[in-house]
Amino acid sequence: KAGPSQDELTQLSASLKKAEVALAEARRAYDKVAWRNDIGMTSQAADLQAATIDYESAKAAYAESLAAADNSELQSTI
């Protein structure tokens, strides 16, 4: 089975980079209000949690595609 195409890898890489940026922005917004006693109830906390989940998902999808590409290359040499 062939691994992901170069276009698919590019798209997954871009998604990962966008998720990294969104996570950094959410972290900055969270840090601005982190002193509050009710920080867990703020929209910044929810945004940070959502951005973290999106980042982890994009990171896993990218890693999975790289593993598929490596396996495809390995099988083609056997």
RODO-2510 file (C-alpha; in nm, 4 decimals, decimal comma):
residues 78
     n   res          X          Y          Z
     1     k     0,0000     0,0000     0,0000
     2     a     0,1307     0,3399    -0,0938
     3     g     0,1875     0,5983     0,1751
     4     p     0,0384     0,9468     0,1708
     5     s     0,1044     1,1710    -0,1263
     6     q     0,3258     1,4752    -0,1008
     7     d     0,0149     1,6938    -0,1176
     8     e    -0,1400     1,5068     0,1752
     9     l     0,1788     1,5462     0,3780
    10     t     0,1879     1,9176     0,2963
    11     q    -0,1743     1,9577     0,4020
    12     l    -0,1166     1,7716     0,7299
    13     s     0,1965     1,9744     0,7984
    14     a     0,0054     2,2984     0,7386
    15     s    -0,2739     2,1818     0,9690
    16     l    -0,0188     2,1054     1,2378
    17     k     0,1419     2,4484     1,2036
    18     k    -0,1986     2,6206     1,2197
    19     a    -0,2818     2,4220     1,5326
    20     e     0,0519     2,5247     1,6885
    21     v    -0,0254     2,8920     1,6218
    22     a    -0,3786     2,8600     1,7607
    23     l    -0,2428     2,6869     2,0707
    24     a     0,0143     2,9614     2,1273
    25     e    -0,2541     3,2305     2,0904
    26     a    -0,4877     3,0489     2,3298
    27     r    -0,2038     3,0087     2,5798
    28     r    -0,1254     3,3833     2,5649
    29     a    -0,4922     3,4713     2,6194
    30     y    -0,5116     3,2252     2,9088
    31     d    -0,1949     3,3637     3,0685
    32     k    -0,3479     3,7133     3,0725
    33     v    -0,6259     3,5961     3,3064
    34     a    -0,4508     3,3090     3,4834
    35     w    -0,4469     3,5090     3,8086
    36     r    -0,8262     3,4829     3,8414
    37     n    -0,9732     3,2511     4,1036
    38     d    -1,2352     3,1320     3,8557
    39     i    -0,9898     3,0647     3,5725
    40     g    -1,1372     2,7222     3,5020
    41     m    -1,4740     2,8798     3,4266
    42     t    -1,3443     3,1349     3,1737
    43     s    -1,3699     3,1241     2,7966
    44     q    -0,9902     3,1461     2,7848
    45     a    -0,9615     2,8159     2,9716
    46     a    -1,2108     2,6516     2,7365
    47     d    -1,0307     2,7953     2,4332
    48     l    -0,6968     2,6673     2,5613
    49     q    -0,8413     2,3215     2,6156
    50     a    -0,9934     2,3147     2,2662
    51     a    -0,6704     2,4406     2,1083
    52     t    -0,4717     2,1753     2,2946
    53     i    -0,7031     1,9009     2,1708
    54     d    -0,6852     2,0317     1,8130
    55     y    -0,3056     2,0466     1,8320
    56     e    -0,2751     1,6930     1,9689
    57     s    -0,5087     1,5659     1,6964
    58     a    -0,3134     1,7392     1,4187
    59     k     0,0143     1,6176     1,5645
    60     a    -0,1097     1,2569     1,5752
    61     a    -0,2433     1,2737     1,2185
    62     y     0,0888     1,4096     1,0936
    63     a     0,2893     1,1473     1,2836
    64     e     0,0634     0,8728     1,1503
    65     s     0,1104     0,9936     0,7939
    66     l     0,4878     0,9999     0,8362
    67     a     0,4821     0,6453     0,9726
    68     a     0,2708     0,5349     0,6743
    69     a     0,5193     0,7009     0,4394
    70     d     0,8115     0,5300     0,6119
    71     n     0,6361     0,1914     0,5976
    72     s     0,5567     0,2408     0,2292
    73     e     0,9193     0,3214     0,1522
    74     l     1,0357     0,0231     0,3567
    75     q     0,7990    -0,2154     0,1764
    76     s     0,9044    -0,0880    -0,1647
    77     t     1,2674    -0,1756    -0,0903
    78     i     1,1899    -0,5323     0,0137
***
